[in-house]
Amino acid sequence: MAVVTETYPPEVNGVAATISRVVAGLRQRGHDPALVRPRQGPADRASAEGGAAEMLVRGLSIPRYPELRMGLPCRRALMRHWAMQRPDVVHLVTEGPLGWSALQAAARLGLPVVSDFRTNFHAYSSHYGVAWLRRPIMGYLRHFHNRTAATMVPTDALRGELAAVGFERLRVVSRGVDTALFDPARRSEALRASWGAAPHDPVVLYVGRLALEKNLGDLLAAFEAVRGVTPGACLVLVGDGPERASLQRRCPDAVFAGVRRGGDLAAHYASADLFLFPSLTETFGNVVPEAMASGLALVAYDCAAAAQLVRHAENGLIVRSGESRGFCAAAACLAANPPAARAMGVRARATARRLDWESIVQAIETEYLVAMAKGMARDRAAELWLRRRTLPPADCHQTATRRTQTQAGTVIDETEESAQLG
């Protein structure tokens, strides 16, 4: 399969992290996923890790996201590449210029295509002063995804939202979490001390992009509520983004840890006590299961991964979307009751252990196979139609005569076969 994505590690975001795990899982299951992605810098070179070659294309930095790149249109290059190395199926991870080019190239070559809906770009518009673009963006996304055999979404709630605005052939495929990496055993007292946290002071953690669409005003308000009940509380923000300088001015006592990866990131999770996630624009939010796997009690709004995974007052606290006062009150409540927070963290870890990547990769594999089967059925029906159009009349008569003389059930009539395939 050809996996087309405009973001991939070492870029740090949920889409890149998820698709890299999917690619690794496909390789483990004996498949040969070939990546198509933008070049991430002058030194970036295509690799053949695991026997699957990469195709790198030109890219540009995304406005307001300079560390990320989008691929430039390259339909002809993709058609040449896939004509020589024809994939069985094309998986479109992102809907940018590269994704659109891949969709067009696959259509020209008659390749089956599946897609992911991974980012609420239409929801971001209101945070950047271009709310009038919301409808055009949604129209483009709908047109893009409805041209594919299936669109994979991470939650039932998102499937319902998209179906209500005209998206078709939606399939729910959730996300996994690496519970061996994200583990409470990685807790580090030395790391906590470096943050200035005393042994019994609660550490409040946020992990994610520092950007307007993450609703970080509610994070700072909730932390002030936490400090109202536990004055020694410490706030740690892991991640980077355009709002970092503004946040540092508003909360100079917070620890801005920057981008963290791998075991270092896992240690930051495990060394905290409470996870706050105020975002309202996620399609899923990988940081939610990562925090749960790390044994953290969390407070989040009732959307995306939190709505799917958190059972209120059992393994975390859920607040109705947009109710900022409720979010602040929930954070203060957990900070004031450490034993209850720890018990929720234990149950959160148990929930996360059920989110194994193997079953999720298998579900994606199933969508590939279904798309391929539909493509083969469509091609076979077209072939039969063409044969009927070009068969000489005399041969048609002879064929019909032979069918009437053949014992019933031994020959499938072409018209019947076409109907079955359809």
C-alpha positions in Angstrom: 0.0 0.0 0.0 1.0 3.6 -0.5 0.5 5.7 2.6 0.3 9.4 1.8 0.9 11.8 4.7 2.0 15.4 5.0 3.4 14.9 8.5 5.6 12.1 9.9 8.2 11.8 12.7 10.4 13.4 13.7 7.6 16.0 13.4 5.7 16.0 16.7 1.9 15.9 16.6 -0.8 13.3 17.0 -1.2 12.5 13.3 2.6 11.9 12.8 2.7 9.7 15.9 -0.3 7.7 15.0 0.5 7.0 11.3 4.1 6.0 12.3 2.6 3.3 14.6 0.2 2.2 11.9 3.1 1.9 9.4 5.1 -0.1 11.9 2.1 -2.4 12.6 1.5 -3.0 8.9 5.1 -4.1 8.5 4.8 -6.4 11.5 1.8 -8.0 9.8 3.8 -8.7 6.6 2.7 -5.8 4.4 4.8 -3.4 2.4 3.7 0.1 3.2 5.5 2.7 1.0 5.4 6.3 2.4 4.8 9.4 0.3 5.6 12.5 2.3 7.1 16.0 2.0 10.8 16.4 2.5 11.3 17.8 6.0 14.5 19.7 5.3 17.6 19.8 3.1 19.2 16.9 4.9 16.1 14.7 4.7 16.7 11.5 2.7 14.3 8.8 1.7 14.8 5.6 3.6 14.0 2.0 2.9 13.4 1.0 6.5 11.7 -2.4 6.8 12.0 -2.9 3.0 9.5 -0.2 2.2 10.8 2.7 0.1 9.8 6.3 0.6 8.9 8.9 -2.0 9.8 12.4 -0.9 8.1 15.4 -2.5 8.7 19.1 -2.3 7.0 20.9 0.6 6.5 24.3 2.2 6.2 25.4 5.9 2.6 25.8 7.1 1.7 29.3 8.2 1.7 29.6 12.0 3.2 26.1 12.1 6.8 26.6 10.8 8.0 23.3 12.1 5.5 21.5 10.0 5.4 21.2 6.2 2.7 20.6 3.6 3.4 18.8 0.3 3.1 20.6 -2.9 0.9 19.3 -5.8 2.6 16.4 -7.7 -0.1 14.5 -9.5 2.1 13.6 -12.5 5.0 12.5 -10.4 2.7 10.2 -8.4 1.2 8.8 -11.6 4.6 8.0 -13.0 5.8 6.5 -9.7 2.6 4.3 -9.2 2.6 3.2 -12.8 6.0 1.7 -12.2 5.3 0.5 -8.7 1.6 0.0 -8.6 0.2 -0.2 -5.1 -2.8 -2.4 -4.2 -4.4 0.4 -2.2 -3.7 4.1 -1.4 -4.2 5.4 2.1 -4.6 9.2 2.3 -3.8 10.4 5.8 -4.1 14.2 5.2 -6.2 16.4 2.9 -3.6 19.0 1.9 -2.2 19.6 -1.6 -0.2 16.4 -1.5 -3.3 14.4 -0.5 -5.4 16.0 -3.2 -2.7 15.2 -5.8 -2.6 11.6 -4.6 -6.4 11.4 -4.8 -6.4 12.6 -8.4 -3.5 10.3 -9.4 -5.2 7.3 -7.8 -8.4 8.0 -9.7 -6.6 8.3 -13.0 -4.9 4.9 -12.4 -8.0 3.2 -11.1 -6.5 2.5 -7.6 -8.7 1.9 -4.6 -8.4 4.7 -2.0 -9.2 5.0 1.8 -8.8 8.1 3.9 -8.5 9.4 7.4 -10.3 12.3 9.0 -7.7 13.3 11.6 -7.7 17.1 12.0 -10.6 19.6 12.5 -9.3 22.2 10.2 -12.7 23.7 9.8 -13.0 24.2 13.6 -9.6 26.0 13.6 -10.9 28.9 11.4 -12.7 30.7 14.3 -9.5 30.8 16.3 -7.5 32.6 13.6 -10.0 35.3 12.6 -11.3 33.6 9.4 -14.5 32.0 10.7 -16.1 32.8 7.3 -13.8 30.0 5.8 -15.5 27.3 8.0 -18.1 26.4 5.4 -15.8 26.4 2.4 -13.3 24.3 4.3 -16.0 21.8 5.3 -17.2 21.7 1.7 -13.7 20.8 0.5 -13.2 18.1 3.2 -16.5 16.6 2.3 -15.8 16.5 -1.4 -12.3 15.1 -0.7 -13.4 12.2 1.6 -16.6 11.3 -0.4 -14.3 10.4 -3.4 -12.7 7.6 -1.4 -14.0 4.1 -0.7 -14.0 4.7 3.1 -13.1 7.5 5.6 -11.8 6.3 8.9 -12.7 8.4 12.0 -11.6 7.7 15.6 -14.9 8.0 17.5 -18.6 7.3 17.1 -19.3 10.9 18.0 -17.2 12.2 15.1 -18.8 9.8 12.7 -22.2 11.2 13.7 -21.1 14.8 13.3 -19.7 14.2 9.9 -22.6 12.1 8.7 -24.9 14.9 9.6 -23.2 17.2 7.2 -23.0 14.8 4.3 -19.9 12.7 4.7 -20.4 9.1 3.4 -18.9 5.7 4.0 -17.5 6.5 7.5 -15.8 3.8 9.5 -14.8 4.0 13.2 -11.2 3.0 13.8 -9.9 4.1 17.2 -6.4 4.8 18.3 -4.0 2.9 20.4 -1.5 3.7 23.1 1.9 2.2 24.0 1.4 1.2 27.6 5.0 -0.1 27.8 6.3 3.4 27.1 3.7 5.4 29.0 3.9 3.8 32.4 3.6 5.1 36.0 6.9 3.3 36.7 8.7 6.1 34.9 8.0 8.6 37.7 11.1 10.6 38.6 11.5 12.5 41.8 14.6 14.1 40.4 12.6 15.5 37.5 9.9 16.8 39.9 12.6 18.5 41.9 13.9 20.2 38.8 10.5 21.7 38.3 10.6 23.1 41.9 7.9 20.7 43.1 8.1 19.5 46.7 7.3 15.8 47.4 3.7 16.5 48.4 3.0 19.4 46.0 0.7 18.5 43.1 2.1 18.8 39.6 -0.5 19.8 37.0 0.5 18.8 33.5 -0.5 19.8 30.0 0.9 18.1 26.9 0.2 19.5 23.4 0.6 22.3 21.0 0.7 25.8 22.5 -1.7 27.3 20.0 -5.0 29.2 20.1 -7.1 26.2 19.0 -6.1 24.3 22.2 -8.2 26.6 24.4 -5.3 27.3 26.8 -7.1 30.1 28.6 -9.1 27.5 30.4 -5.9 25.7 31.3 -4.5 28.8 33.1 -7.8 29.5 34.8 -8.1 25.9 36.0 -4.5 26.1 37.4 -5.4 29.2 39.3 -8.3 27.3 40.8 -5.9 24.5 41.8 -3.6 26.9 43.5 -6.5 28.3 45.4 -6.8 24.9 47.2 -3.1 23.8 47.0 -0.9 26.9 46.9 2.3 24.8 46.3 1.0 23.4 43.0 3.2 23.5 40.0 2.2 23.8 36.3 4.2 22.0 33.6 3.5 22.5 29.9 5.1 20.1 27.4 5.1 21.2 23.8 5.7 24.3 21.8 3.8 26.7 19.4 3.0 30.2 18.6 1.3 31.0 21.9 4.3 30.1 24.1 5.6 33.6 24.6 2.1 34.9 25.5 1.6 32.0 27.9 4.9 32.7 29.6 3.9 36.3 30.2 0.6 35.3 31.6 2.0 32.5 33.8 5.7 33.2 34.5 5.9 30.6 37.3 4.9 27.7 35.0 7.5 25.3 33.7 7.7 25.3 29.9 9.4 22.0 29.1 9.3 22.3 25.3 9.0 19.4 22.9 9.7 16.0 24.5 9.9 12.6 22.9 10.0 8.9 23.8 11.1 7.9 27.3 11.7 11.6 28.2 8.1 12.4 27.3 6.8 9.4 29.2 8.8 10.5 32.3 7.1 13.9 32.2 3.7 12.3 32.2 4.5 9.8 35.0 6.1 12.5 37.2 2.9 14.6 37.3 -0.2 14.2 39.4 -3.0 15.7 37.4 -3.6 16.1 33.7 -5.7 19.0 32.3 -6.8 18.9 28.7 -9.1 21.9 27.8 -9.1 21.5 24.0 -12.4 21.5 22.1 -11.1 21.0 18.6 -9.6 17.5 18.7 -10.7 14.6 16.4 -9.2 12.3 19.1 -6.4 13.7 21.2 -3.7 11.1 21.6 -2.5 12.8 24.8 -5.6 11.6 26.6 -4.8 7.9 26.5 -1.1 8.6 27.0 -1.9 10.4 30.3 -4.3 7.6 31.3 -1.6 5.0 30.5 0.7 7.0 32.7 -1.6 6.6 35.7 -2.8 10.2 35.8 -6.2 11.5 36.9 -7.5 13.9 34.3 -10.0 16.6 33.6 -11.2 17.1 30.1 -14.3 18.3 28.2 -16.7 15.6 26.9 -15.5 15.4 23.4 -13.1 13.3 21.3 -11.0 10.7 23.1 -12.1 11.9 26.6 -15.8 11.3 25.8 -15.0 7.9 24.6 -12.5 6.7 27.3 -13.3 8.6 30.5 -16.0 7.4 32.8 -16.8 10.4 35.0 -15.7 10.1 38.6 -14.3 6.7 38.0 -11.1 7.1 35.8 -11.2 10.9 35.4 -13.6 13.9 35.4 -15.6 15.0 32.3 -17.0 18.5 32.0 -19.7 19.6 29.5 -18.0 21.2 26.5 -17.4 24.9 26.9 -18.3 25.1 30.6 -15.2 26.8 31.8 -16.3 27.2 35.4 -17.1 23.5 35.6 -13.6 22.7 34.2 -11.9 24.9 36.8 -14.0 23.4 39.7 -13.3 19.8 38.6 -9.5 20.6 38.5 -9.7 22.1 42.0 -11.7 19.2 43.3 -9.1 16.6 42.2 -6.2 18.7 43.5 -7.8 18.9 46.9 -8.3 15.1 47.1 -5.0 13.3 46.3 -6.2 9.8 47.3 -9.2 10.1 45.0 -7.0 11.4 42.2 -4.6 8.5 42.6 -7.4 5.9 42.6 -8.7 7.4 39.4 -5.2 7.2 37.9 -5.0 3.5 38.6 -8.3 2.9 36.9 -7.3 5.1 34.0 -4.2 3.0 33.5 -6.4 -0.1 33.4 -8.6 1.5 30.7 -5.6 2.4 28.6 -4.2 -1.1 28.7 -7.1 -2.2 26.5 -6.1 0.1 23.7 -3.7 -2.2 21.9 -2.3 -1.2 18.5 -2.5 -4.7 17.0 -6.3 -4.7 16.9 -6.4 -1.2 15.5 -3.9 -2.0 12.7 -5.9 -5.1 11.9 -9.1 -2.9 11.6 -7.2 -0.6 9.1 -6.0 -3.7 7.2 -9.7 -4.7 6.9 -10.6 -1.4 5.4 -7.8 -1.8 2.8 -9.1 -5.3 1.9 -12.7 -4.1 1.5 -11.7 -1.2 -0.7 -9.6 -3.5 -2.8 -12.5 -5.9 -3.2 -14.8 -3.1 -4.2 -12.3 -2.0 -6.8 -11.9 -5.4 -8.3 -15.7 -5.9 -8.5 -16.0 -2.5 -10.2 -13.2 -3.4 -12.7 -14.8 -6.8 -13.4 -18.2 -5.3 -14.0 -16.7 -2.8 -16.4 -14.8 -5.5 -18.2 -18.0 -7.6 -18.7 -19.8 -4.5 -20.0 -17.1 -3.8 -22.5 -17.1 -7.5 -23.7 -20.8 -7.4 -24.3 -20.5 -4.2 -26.2 -17.8 -5.6 -28.5 -18.9 -9.2 -28.9 -20.1 -10.0 -32.5 -23.9 -10.6 -32.9 -23.3 -14.2 -34.2 -21.1 -15.1 -31.3 -23.7 -13.6 -29.0 -26.4 -15.9 -30.5 -24.1 -18.9 -30.2 -23.2 -18.1 -26.6 -26.8 -17.7 -25.7 -27.6 -21.1 -27.3 -24.8 -22.8 -25.5 -26.0 -21.4 -22.2 -29.5 -22.8 -22.7 -28.0 -26.2 -23.4 -25.7 -26.1 -20.3 -26.9 -27.8 -17.2 -28.3 -25.2 -14.7 -25.8 -23.9 -12.2 -22.6 -24.8 -14.1 -22.2 -21.5 -15.9 -22.9 -18.1 -14.3 -24.6 -15.8 -16.8 -22.5 -12.6 -17.3 -25.5 -10.4 -16.6 -26.1 -12.2 -13.4 -22.4 -12.0 -12.5 -22.5 -8.3 -13.1 -25.5 -7.9 -10.8 -23.8 -9.9 -8.1 -20.6 -7.9 -8.3 -22.6 -4.7 -8.2 
